[in-house]
Amino acid sequence: MTIEHRFTRDQIAERVAQDIHEGAYVNLGIGLPTKVANYLPSDREVFLHSENGLLGMGPAPAPGEEDEDLINAGKQPVTLLTGGSYFHHGDSFAMMRGGHLDICVLGAFQVSERGDLANWHTGAPDAIPAVGGAMDLAIGAKQVFVMMDHQTKTGESKIVRECSYPLTGVACVNRIYTDLAVIDVTADGLRVIEMAPGLTFEELQAVTGAPLLAAEQGGKA
């Protein structure tokens, strides 16, 4: 199935930023989630955390103003807001594991219908495992948001009934943001909150590997 209209990666990041509340302590994972920092409203105080030992990160620096000593966990240059701080890696993980983060935003290879997360290894024999702090974040954060493409490059759904890749966390994902939809993980199932313009619920279901609920549905489809 060819789908003409999809959210861009910047639109996904902007949409995630809308759901981050005032005063939240937030970890942005490596890759796509780092874009969220560029879309946080200037009048909303949010404390961005990086697992390599930063709290109070700002948006990406302007070209030519990068500081090689100020980077996030993905080795990308970042800025530090007034009041921001550096600290030991061990202290950073204590924040993550101790339940001190309100939200973490992660990428994923797969998310199951009950919110299981697989984002560190595809299981391929030649793949290089890179779990980093993802397991600590998935279990330690109060809410887990996932940002990812809805499908793989070969067209398989990344939202599935059961993850086929090694798990990062069990039943830990609260909301999924893709290039096609925003989907909540609920006790009743996966509930579609928003869809890309022009996309029908039937089209979305056809490219999703797990049953979906429309926003107004109360029971499992």
N, C-alpha and C positions, 0 to 999 in steps of 0.2 A: 504494500500500500504506500502510495506517495502522499506525503502530507506537506502542503505548501507553506503553511504559516506555523512558525515555531518562535518561542521566546529566544532572544539572543542571550548570550552568556551575561552581558551587562544587564539585561532586563531581569534575568533570574537573580542576579546579585542585588539589584535594586529592590526586588520583591522581598527577598529575605530581610533586607535592612528594615523594611516596613514593620516586620514582626519582632524586632528587637526593642524591648521596652526601656523606658527611662531608668537609668541607674543600674542596668544589667552588666554583669561581668561575663565576658564572652571570649571564647577561644575560636579563632578562625583557622581551620585546617589548611594544609598545604594544597596548592593548586587553585582551582576555581573559587573556593571559599574566601581567599584573600581579597577578592574583588569587592566583597561586601563593605570593607572599610571605606571605600571611595563613595559609598551611597548613604552613609549614616547621616541623618539630618543634623545640621550644625547646631540646632537649638536643643538637641537631645544629648544628655550626658551618658555615654556608654564607655565602659572600661574594657579595652581590648587586651587580651592576654596571649602571649606566645610561649610555647612550651620550652623554648631555649632560655627563658628567663627575662621576659619583658611584661610590664603591665602599664597600660596607658598609651598604646600605640595610636598614631594618627594615620591619615591616608598616605598613599605612596608619595615620595618626594618628587618635586618637579625635575625634569631632565637637567642634568648638570649639578644638582644639589644633593646627590646621593652621598651618604656617609658609609664607607665600607665597614665600619665598626658597629653600625646600627642596622641589623638585619633580623628578619623573622625566621621561623623554623625551616622555611623553604629556601633560605639564603637569599631572599629578595630584600632590597633596601626598603626601609620603612622610616617613618618619622615618629618622634616621641612628643606627646602633648605635655603642656605644663603640668607638673605634678607626677609625670610618669617616672617609672623606676626600673632599674636593672637588679637582678638577684640571681642566686645560685640555681643551677639546674635542679638540684634536689628540692629546693624550696618550691620551685615551679611545679614539680610533680606532686608535692604535698598538697598544693592548691587543687590540682586536678583530682587527685584521689580522695581528698577530704570533703568533697561536696561543696566547694567554695565557688564553683562556676555556675552561673545561671543557665547558660546556653553554650553548646559547642556546635559549630557548623563544619560538617565533614563531607568529603567526596565519597563515592562508593562504586564498587563493581556490581553489587547486587543488594537489594533490600527485599525481604520476604513480606508476605501479607501480615505477619504478626509483628513486624518491626525488627527482625533479625538483621544485622549489618555484616556485610562482607566487603572489606575495603583495603585489605593489606596484601593479599596473595591470590592469584588466579588458580593456583594449583598446578600450573604448567611446569614441566620438569626443568625448563631453561629460565623460568622467571626468578627474579631476585626478590625474596620476601623483604618487606619494608614496613613493619608494623609501627615503628616509632612509638608515639604516645597515644595512638588511636584507641587501644583497648582501655587505657586509663581514662581517656576523655569520654568514651562511650558509656562507661559505667559510672564515672564520677560526676558528670554534668547533670544538672537537674532536668534539662531538656536537650534533645539531640535533633538537630535539623540536618538533612542530607540534601546536597546539591549535586545533580548529575544529569547526563543525557538520559533520555527516556529509553533509548535503545543503544545497542552496541553498533560498531561500524558495519557489521554484517546483518543488522536488523533484528537481533534477538532482544527481547525485553529484559531490562535490568531490574524490573519489579517482577518478582516471581512468587510462586506458592512456597517453595522451599529453596534456600540458597544452596547452590552446588559448589560454591567456593568455601574455603575455610573461614569460619566466623570470626569477626572482631568482637561482637557483643550480641547477646540474646535479648530479644524483645526490648530494645533500647531506643529505637527511632520513634520520634513523635510526629514529625512532619517531613514530607518529601517534596522537593522543588525540582522540576525537570523542565526541559525545553518545550514540553507539551502541557504540563499541568502542575497544580499544587494539590497535594494529597495528604490527608491526615490518616495516621494509623490509629484506629479506634478499637474498642472491644468488639464492635460489630463487624469490623472489616476496614478496608481501605476506602475512605470517603473523599470524593473529589470536591475540592473547594473552589478551584478556578481552572479554566482551560484556555489554551491559546486561542486567539481570535479566529472565528470561522470553523473551529474544530467541534465536531459533535461528540456526544458521550459514546455513541456506538463506535465511532472511529477510534476514539481513545481506548475503549475496551478491546478493540481488535488488535491493538499493538501492545497490550499489557498482559503479562503472563500470570496475573492473579485477578480474581473477581473484584470489581469496583462497585462502589455505592455512589449514586448521585447525591448531591448535598441534601435533598429533601427526603431521602430514603431513611427509614428508621431501622430496618432489619437487614440481614445479610442477603446479597443478591445471589 
